[in-house]
């Protein structure tokens, strides 16, 4: 199992854990609201009983009865909205109601009846009551909690991801510059030995031909070292005809490809669509795409390229007839370390993405792919 599969699974596990926590919170909150609703119903009943007892006393009886408990019960209800309806359907009394107009009160009663609410029956009255503000807020608490948890996780993830990306960038830059530095010394030494051999075997045509090829390979190594040295620093960009630059990449890679692989690239004289690029770094990107295409086709197939533009961008499509990429891997292929090969570090497409997006202000992405039929990558660059 590769690192990105494990990472996706950990995200799934964390999401499931979050759902379980929210579900438990909702169940427990629902339990608490049910208990609180029962308690409010009991308080409403006590309020009704206290009110009816007081109303049942005549003035003379009130002089000899202790109604302190009754009045305390009536005063204690400062949160539950109560509407008392007499036997004729009129409003007899109300408490803790915001809008006290008769029309509004009757409308609220009609809505409660339509919802199936069963009022508390008194001696001659029906008592309608609503949940207190505290109980209503408690019912919404799980959703508020879910939003807060999601916001916390989201901001935490973005902060962690940004920190990790910055650290990753520093590692990339350090590795690239150290690689360029380490290549410099043996390249210089090999170049010196080649020049020395040329001098001592000037009359040997075969040796001179071999040394010429070695010099070409050394030039290639110098180009690779130069590419690595540019990682982490702002490269110089210049307007380049993309038809001519793409032809250079094709010519280089076709010489190193199987004869069973056919290249279908536009002619360098076909047009003049210019973009601001650094040729060394751009060629590195295209070569990576072509090398991956050759590996995916396993020695035979077609590689084609297309150049087109719009008002703001120049687009380059590079297509192959290889194995293809699963749809769920379109973004993963650009992550460091991702590879389907038995050999390799999985850094080519990651470097390509960095070069195009960070140094050329463009984009690179999988335009389309179908397993067993091939893949098309698109490079998008701002017009010169």
N, C-alpha and C positions, 0 to 999 in steps of 0.2 A: 504494500500500500504506500503510495507516494505522499509527500508532505502536504500537498494540496487536497488530496482526498481526506487525510486526517483532519486538516483544518476545516473542511466543509462539514465533516461529521461533528467536530467540536461545536461549530456554530449551531448545528441541528440540536445537539444535546443541550446547549445553553438555552436555545429557544424553547425546548420542551420543558426544561426546569423552570423557566420564567412563566410559561403557561400554567404549570402545576401550582406555582406559588400564587398566581393571580386567582386560579380556580379555588384554591383553599381559602384565600382571603374573601372571595365572593360568597362561598358557602357559609363561612363563619359570620360574615357581616349579615347575610340573610337570616341566620339564626338569631343574631342580636336584634335585628329589626323586628322580627316576629315577636320576640320577648317584649321589646319596648312597645310594640303595637298592642299587645295584650294588656300591658300595664296602663297604657293610655286609655284603653277601653274601660278598664276598671275605674280609673280616675273619673272618666266621663259619667259612669254609672253613679259613683258616689256624689258627684256634683249634682246630678239629677235628683237623687234621693234627698240631699240636703236642701235643695231649692224647694222641692215639693213639701217637705216637712215644715219648712218655715212658712210657706204659703198656706199650709193646712191649719196653722194656728190662727185663732182670732186674736184681736188686740188684747183682750183680757187675759187669755192664756199665755201670751208672750211675756206678761208681767211676772209670771210665776215659773216659767220654764227657762232652763239654762240652754241657750242656743249658741254658746261659744264655739262648740265643736262644729256646728253647722256653718257658722260664718267663716271659721278657719278653712273648712273644706272649700267653700266658695271662693275665698281669697287665694287659696293655693293654686288654683287653675289659672295660670298666667300665660300658658303656651298653647293649649288645645283649643282650636276654634269650635264653638258650639252654637248651634241654632235650634231654638225650641219652637215647634210648630203645634198650634192648638188643634183640637178635634175638627175645626172647620177649615183647616188648611192655612190659617193665617199665621203670621210671625208673632209669637208670644214673647220671646226674649232671645238674646244672643250675647256672645262674649268672645273676645279675641278675634274679631272679624275686622278686616281692613276697610272694606267698602260696606257701609251699613245701609245703603239705599234698599228699599223694599224690593225693587225690580231685580237687583243683583242677587239679593238673598234668595228670592224665589227661583231665579235661574240656577243658582248653585244647588238648591234642593232638587230641582228637576234633573240636573245632570247626575246627581248622586243616585236618584231613583232609577234613571236609565242605566247606570252602571251596575245595578243590582245591590246597592247598599241597603242593609237592613237597619233601620233606626231603632234606638232604644225606646221602648214603650213605657210611659209613665202612667199616672192615674188618668189623665185626660189629654196628655201631650205626647208628641213624638220628638225625640231628640236626635238631631243630626250632628255629627262631629267629623272633623278632618284630622289628618296627621299633623303633628306639630312640625315646625321648621327643622328642629333638631332631627326628628325621625326621617324627614325627606332628605336632608343632607347626608344622613348616615346611609341611606339607600344608594346614593350616588358616589359614596366614598370609594368602592372598588374601582370604578371607572376613573376617578381622579388619581387613585393609586397607580392604576395601569399606565396612565399618561405620564405620571412622574417617573415611574420606573423606566418606561420606554425612553423618555427624554434623558434620564441619567445614563442609561446604557448607551444611547446614541452618542451623546457628547463624550462619554468616556471612550467609546470605540474610536471616534474621530480623533480625539487627542492622542490615544495610544497609537493609532495607525499613522498619524502625522509624525510622531516621535520615532516610530519604527522606520518609517520611510526616510526620515532625515539621517538616521543612523546607517541605514542601508546605503544611502547615497554616499556617505563618507567612506564606507567600506569599498564601494565600487570605485570611487575616485582614487583612493589610496592604492587599491589593487592594480588599477589600470596604469597609474604613473609608475608604480614599482616595477610592473612588467616591462614597461618601456625602458626604464632605467637598466634593468637586468639584461635586456636584449642588446642594449647599446654596446657593451663591452665585447661580447663575442662577435657581433657583427663587424665591428671595427677590426678585430683580430683576423677574422676570416677574409675580409677585404684586403688586408695587408698581405696575407699569404697568397691570395690569388694574384695580386700584382707582382709579387716576388716570383711566382711560378711562370708568369708570362715572360718575365725578363730572362729567366734561365733556360726556358724551352721555346725561344722565339722561332726556331726552325722547324718545330714539330707542329704541323697543321692540325693533326687530330687533337693534340693537347690544347692548342689554342681554341679550337671549337668547343671543347668541354669547358675550358675556363670561361668562355663567353657565356655559356649556359649557366655556369655557377654565378657569374656576375649578375645575370638576370634574376636568379633566385635571391641573391643578396639584396638586390634592389627591392624585391618583393618584401623581404624581411624588414628593410628600412621603412617601407611604406606601412607595414603592420605596426612597427614601433611608433611611427609618427601618429598613426590612428589612436593608439593607446594613450599617447602623450596628450592628445587633444581632449580626452575625457576629463571633465571637471573644469575645463576652461572654455571661455567663449571663443569658438572657432570663427575664422574670417569667412564671411559669406559673399558670394559674387554671382551675378546673373549668368546662368548657364543654359544653353539649348539642351533640353532634356532628351531630344532624339539622339543627339551626338553622344551624350553622356551614357545613355542606356546602351548604345551600340558598343561602347568601350567595355562595359560589363559583360555583354553577350559574347564578344570576341574572346575575352579572357576565359570565361567559364566554358565556352563551347570546346576550346582546345583541350580542356581537362575532363570533358564528359564522354560518355560512351557514344559510339557512332550510331547506336540505335535510338538515341535521343535527338529529336528534331526541335530546332529553335525557330519560332516564328515571331520575329521582332520587326517593328516598323523600320523603314530605311532611314539612315541618318539625315538624308536630304528631303525627307517627306514633309517636314514642317519646322517651325522655329518657336516652339512654346517654351518660354524661359521662366525659370524659378531661381530664387536666391538660395544657393546651396554651398556647402563646402565639399568639393569633389571627392576628396579622400574619404570623408565620413559617409557621404551618400553612396559611393561605390561599395563601401563596406556593408551597408544595409542591403543593397540589391544583391550582392554576392551571397550574403547569408540566406536570402530568400531563394536564390537559385540553387544553392547547395542543399537546402532543405528539400526543394522540389526534386532534385536528382536522387536524394536518399529515399524520398517517398515513392518514386517511380521504379526503384531498384533496377536501373540500367536501361530502361526503354520506355518511350512515351513521348509526349509533346509538351514543350514549354512555350508559352506565348506571352506577348506583352502588348499593351494598348495604352496610348497616351491621348488624353482629352482634357478639356478645361471648361471653366465657366468664367464669370466676371472676376472672381476673386482668387480662384485656386487652379492649380494644374494637378491632374490626377494621373497616376500610373498604376495600371492593373497588371499583375503578374500571375498567370494561371498555369497550373500543371494538371496532368492526368494521373496523379498518384493515388495514395490510399485514402486521402480525405481526412477531415477532422470532425469529430462529433460536435453537435451544436452546443453542448454544455461545456465544451473546452475552448470556445472561440476567444475568451478573455484569458483563460488560464495559460494558454500557450505563450503569452508574453511575460509571464511571471518567472523570476530567476529560479533556476533549478528544475524547471519543468522540461522533461524530455521523454520521448518514447523510444529512444535509441538505447542500445546496450552500452554504447560508448558515447561520451560527451558530457559536458557539464550543464547543458540546458541554458546557456547564457546568450546564444546568438540572437534570438528574437527579443529578449529583454534589452540587450544593447541596441538593437535596431529601434525599438520603441523609444528608448532614451534619446538616441541621436535625432530621430525625426521630430519628436514632440518637444524636447527641452532645448535642442540646439537649432532647430529649423522652424519651430512654431507651427508644425504640421500635425498630421495624424497618420497612424498606420493601423489597419484593422483587417480582420477576415471579412471579406465582402460576401462570399458564399463558399460553401463546401458541402460535398456529399460523399459519404463513405463509399469507397470503391470506385469513385468517378473523378475526384480531383478537388482542388482548392484554388481560390482566387484571393490574393492579398491586394489591398489598395493602399497606395501611398498618396497622401494629400499634402500638397505644398503650396504656400502662398505664391501668387504670381510675382514675378520680378517687376 
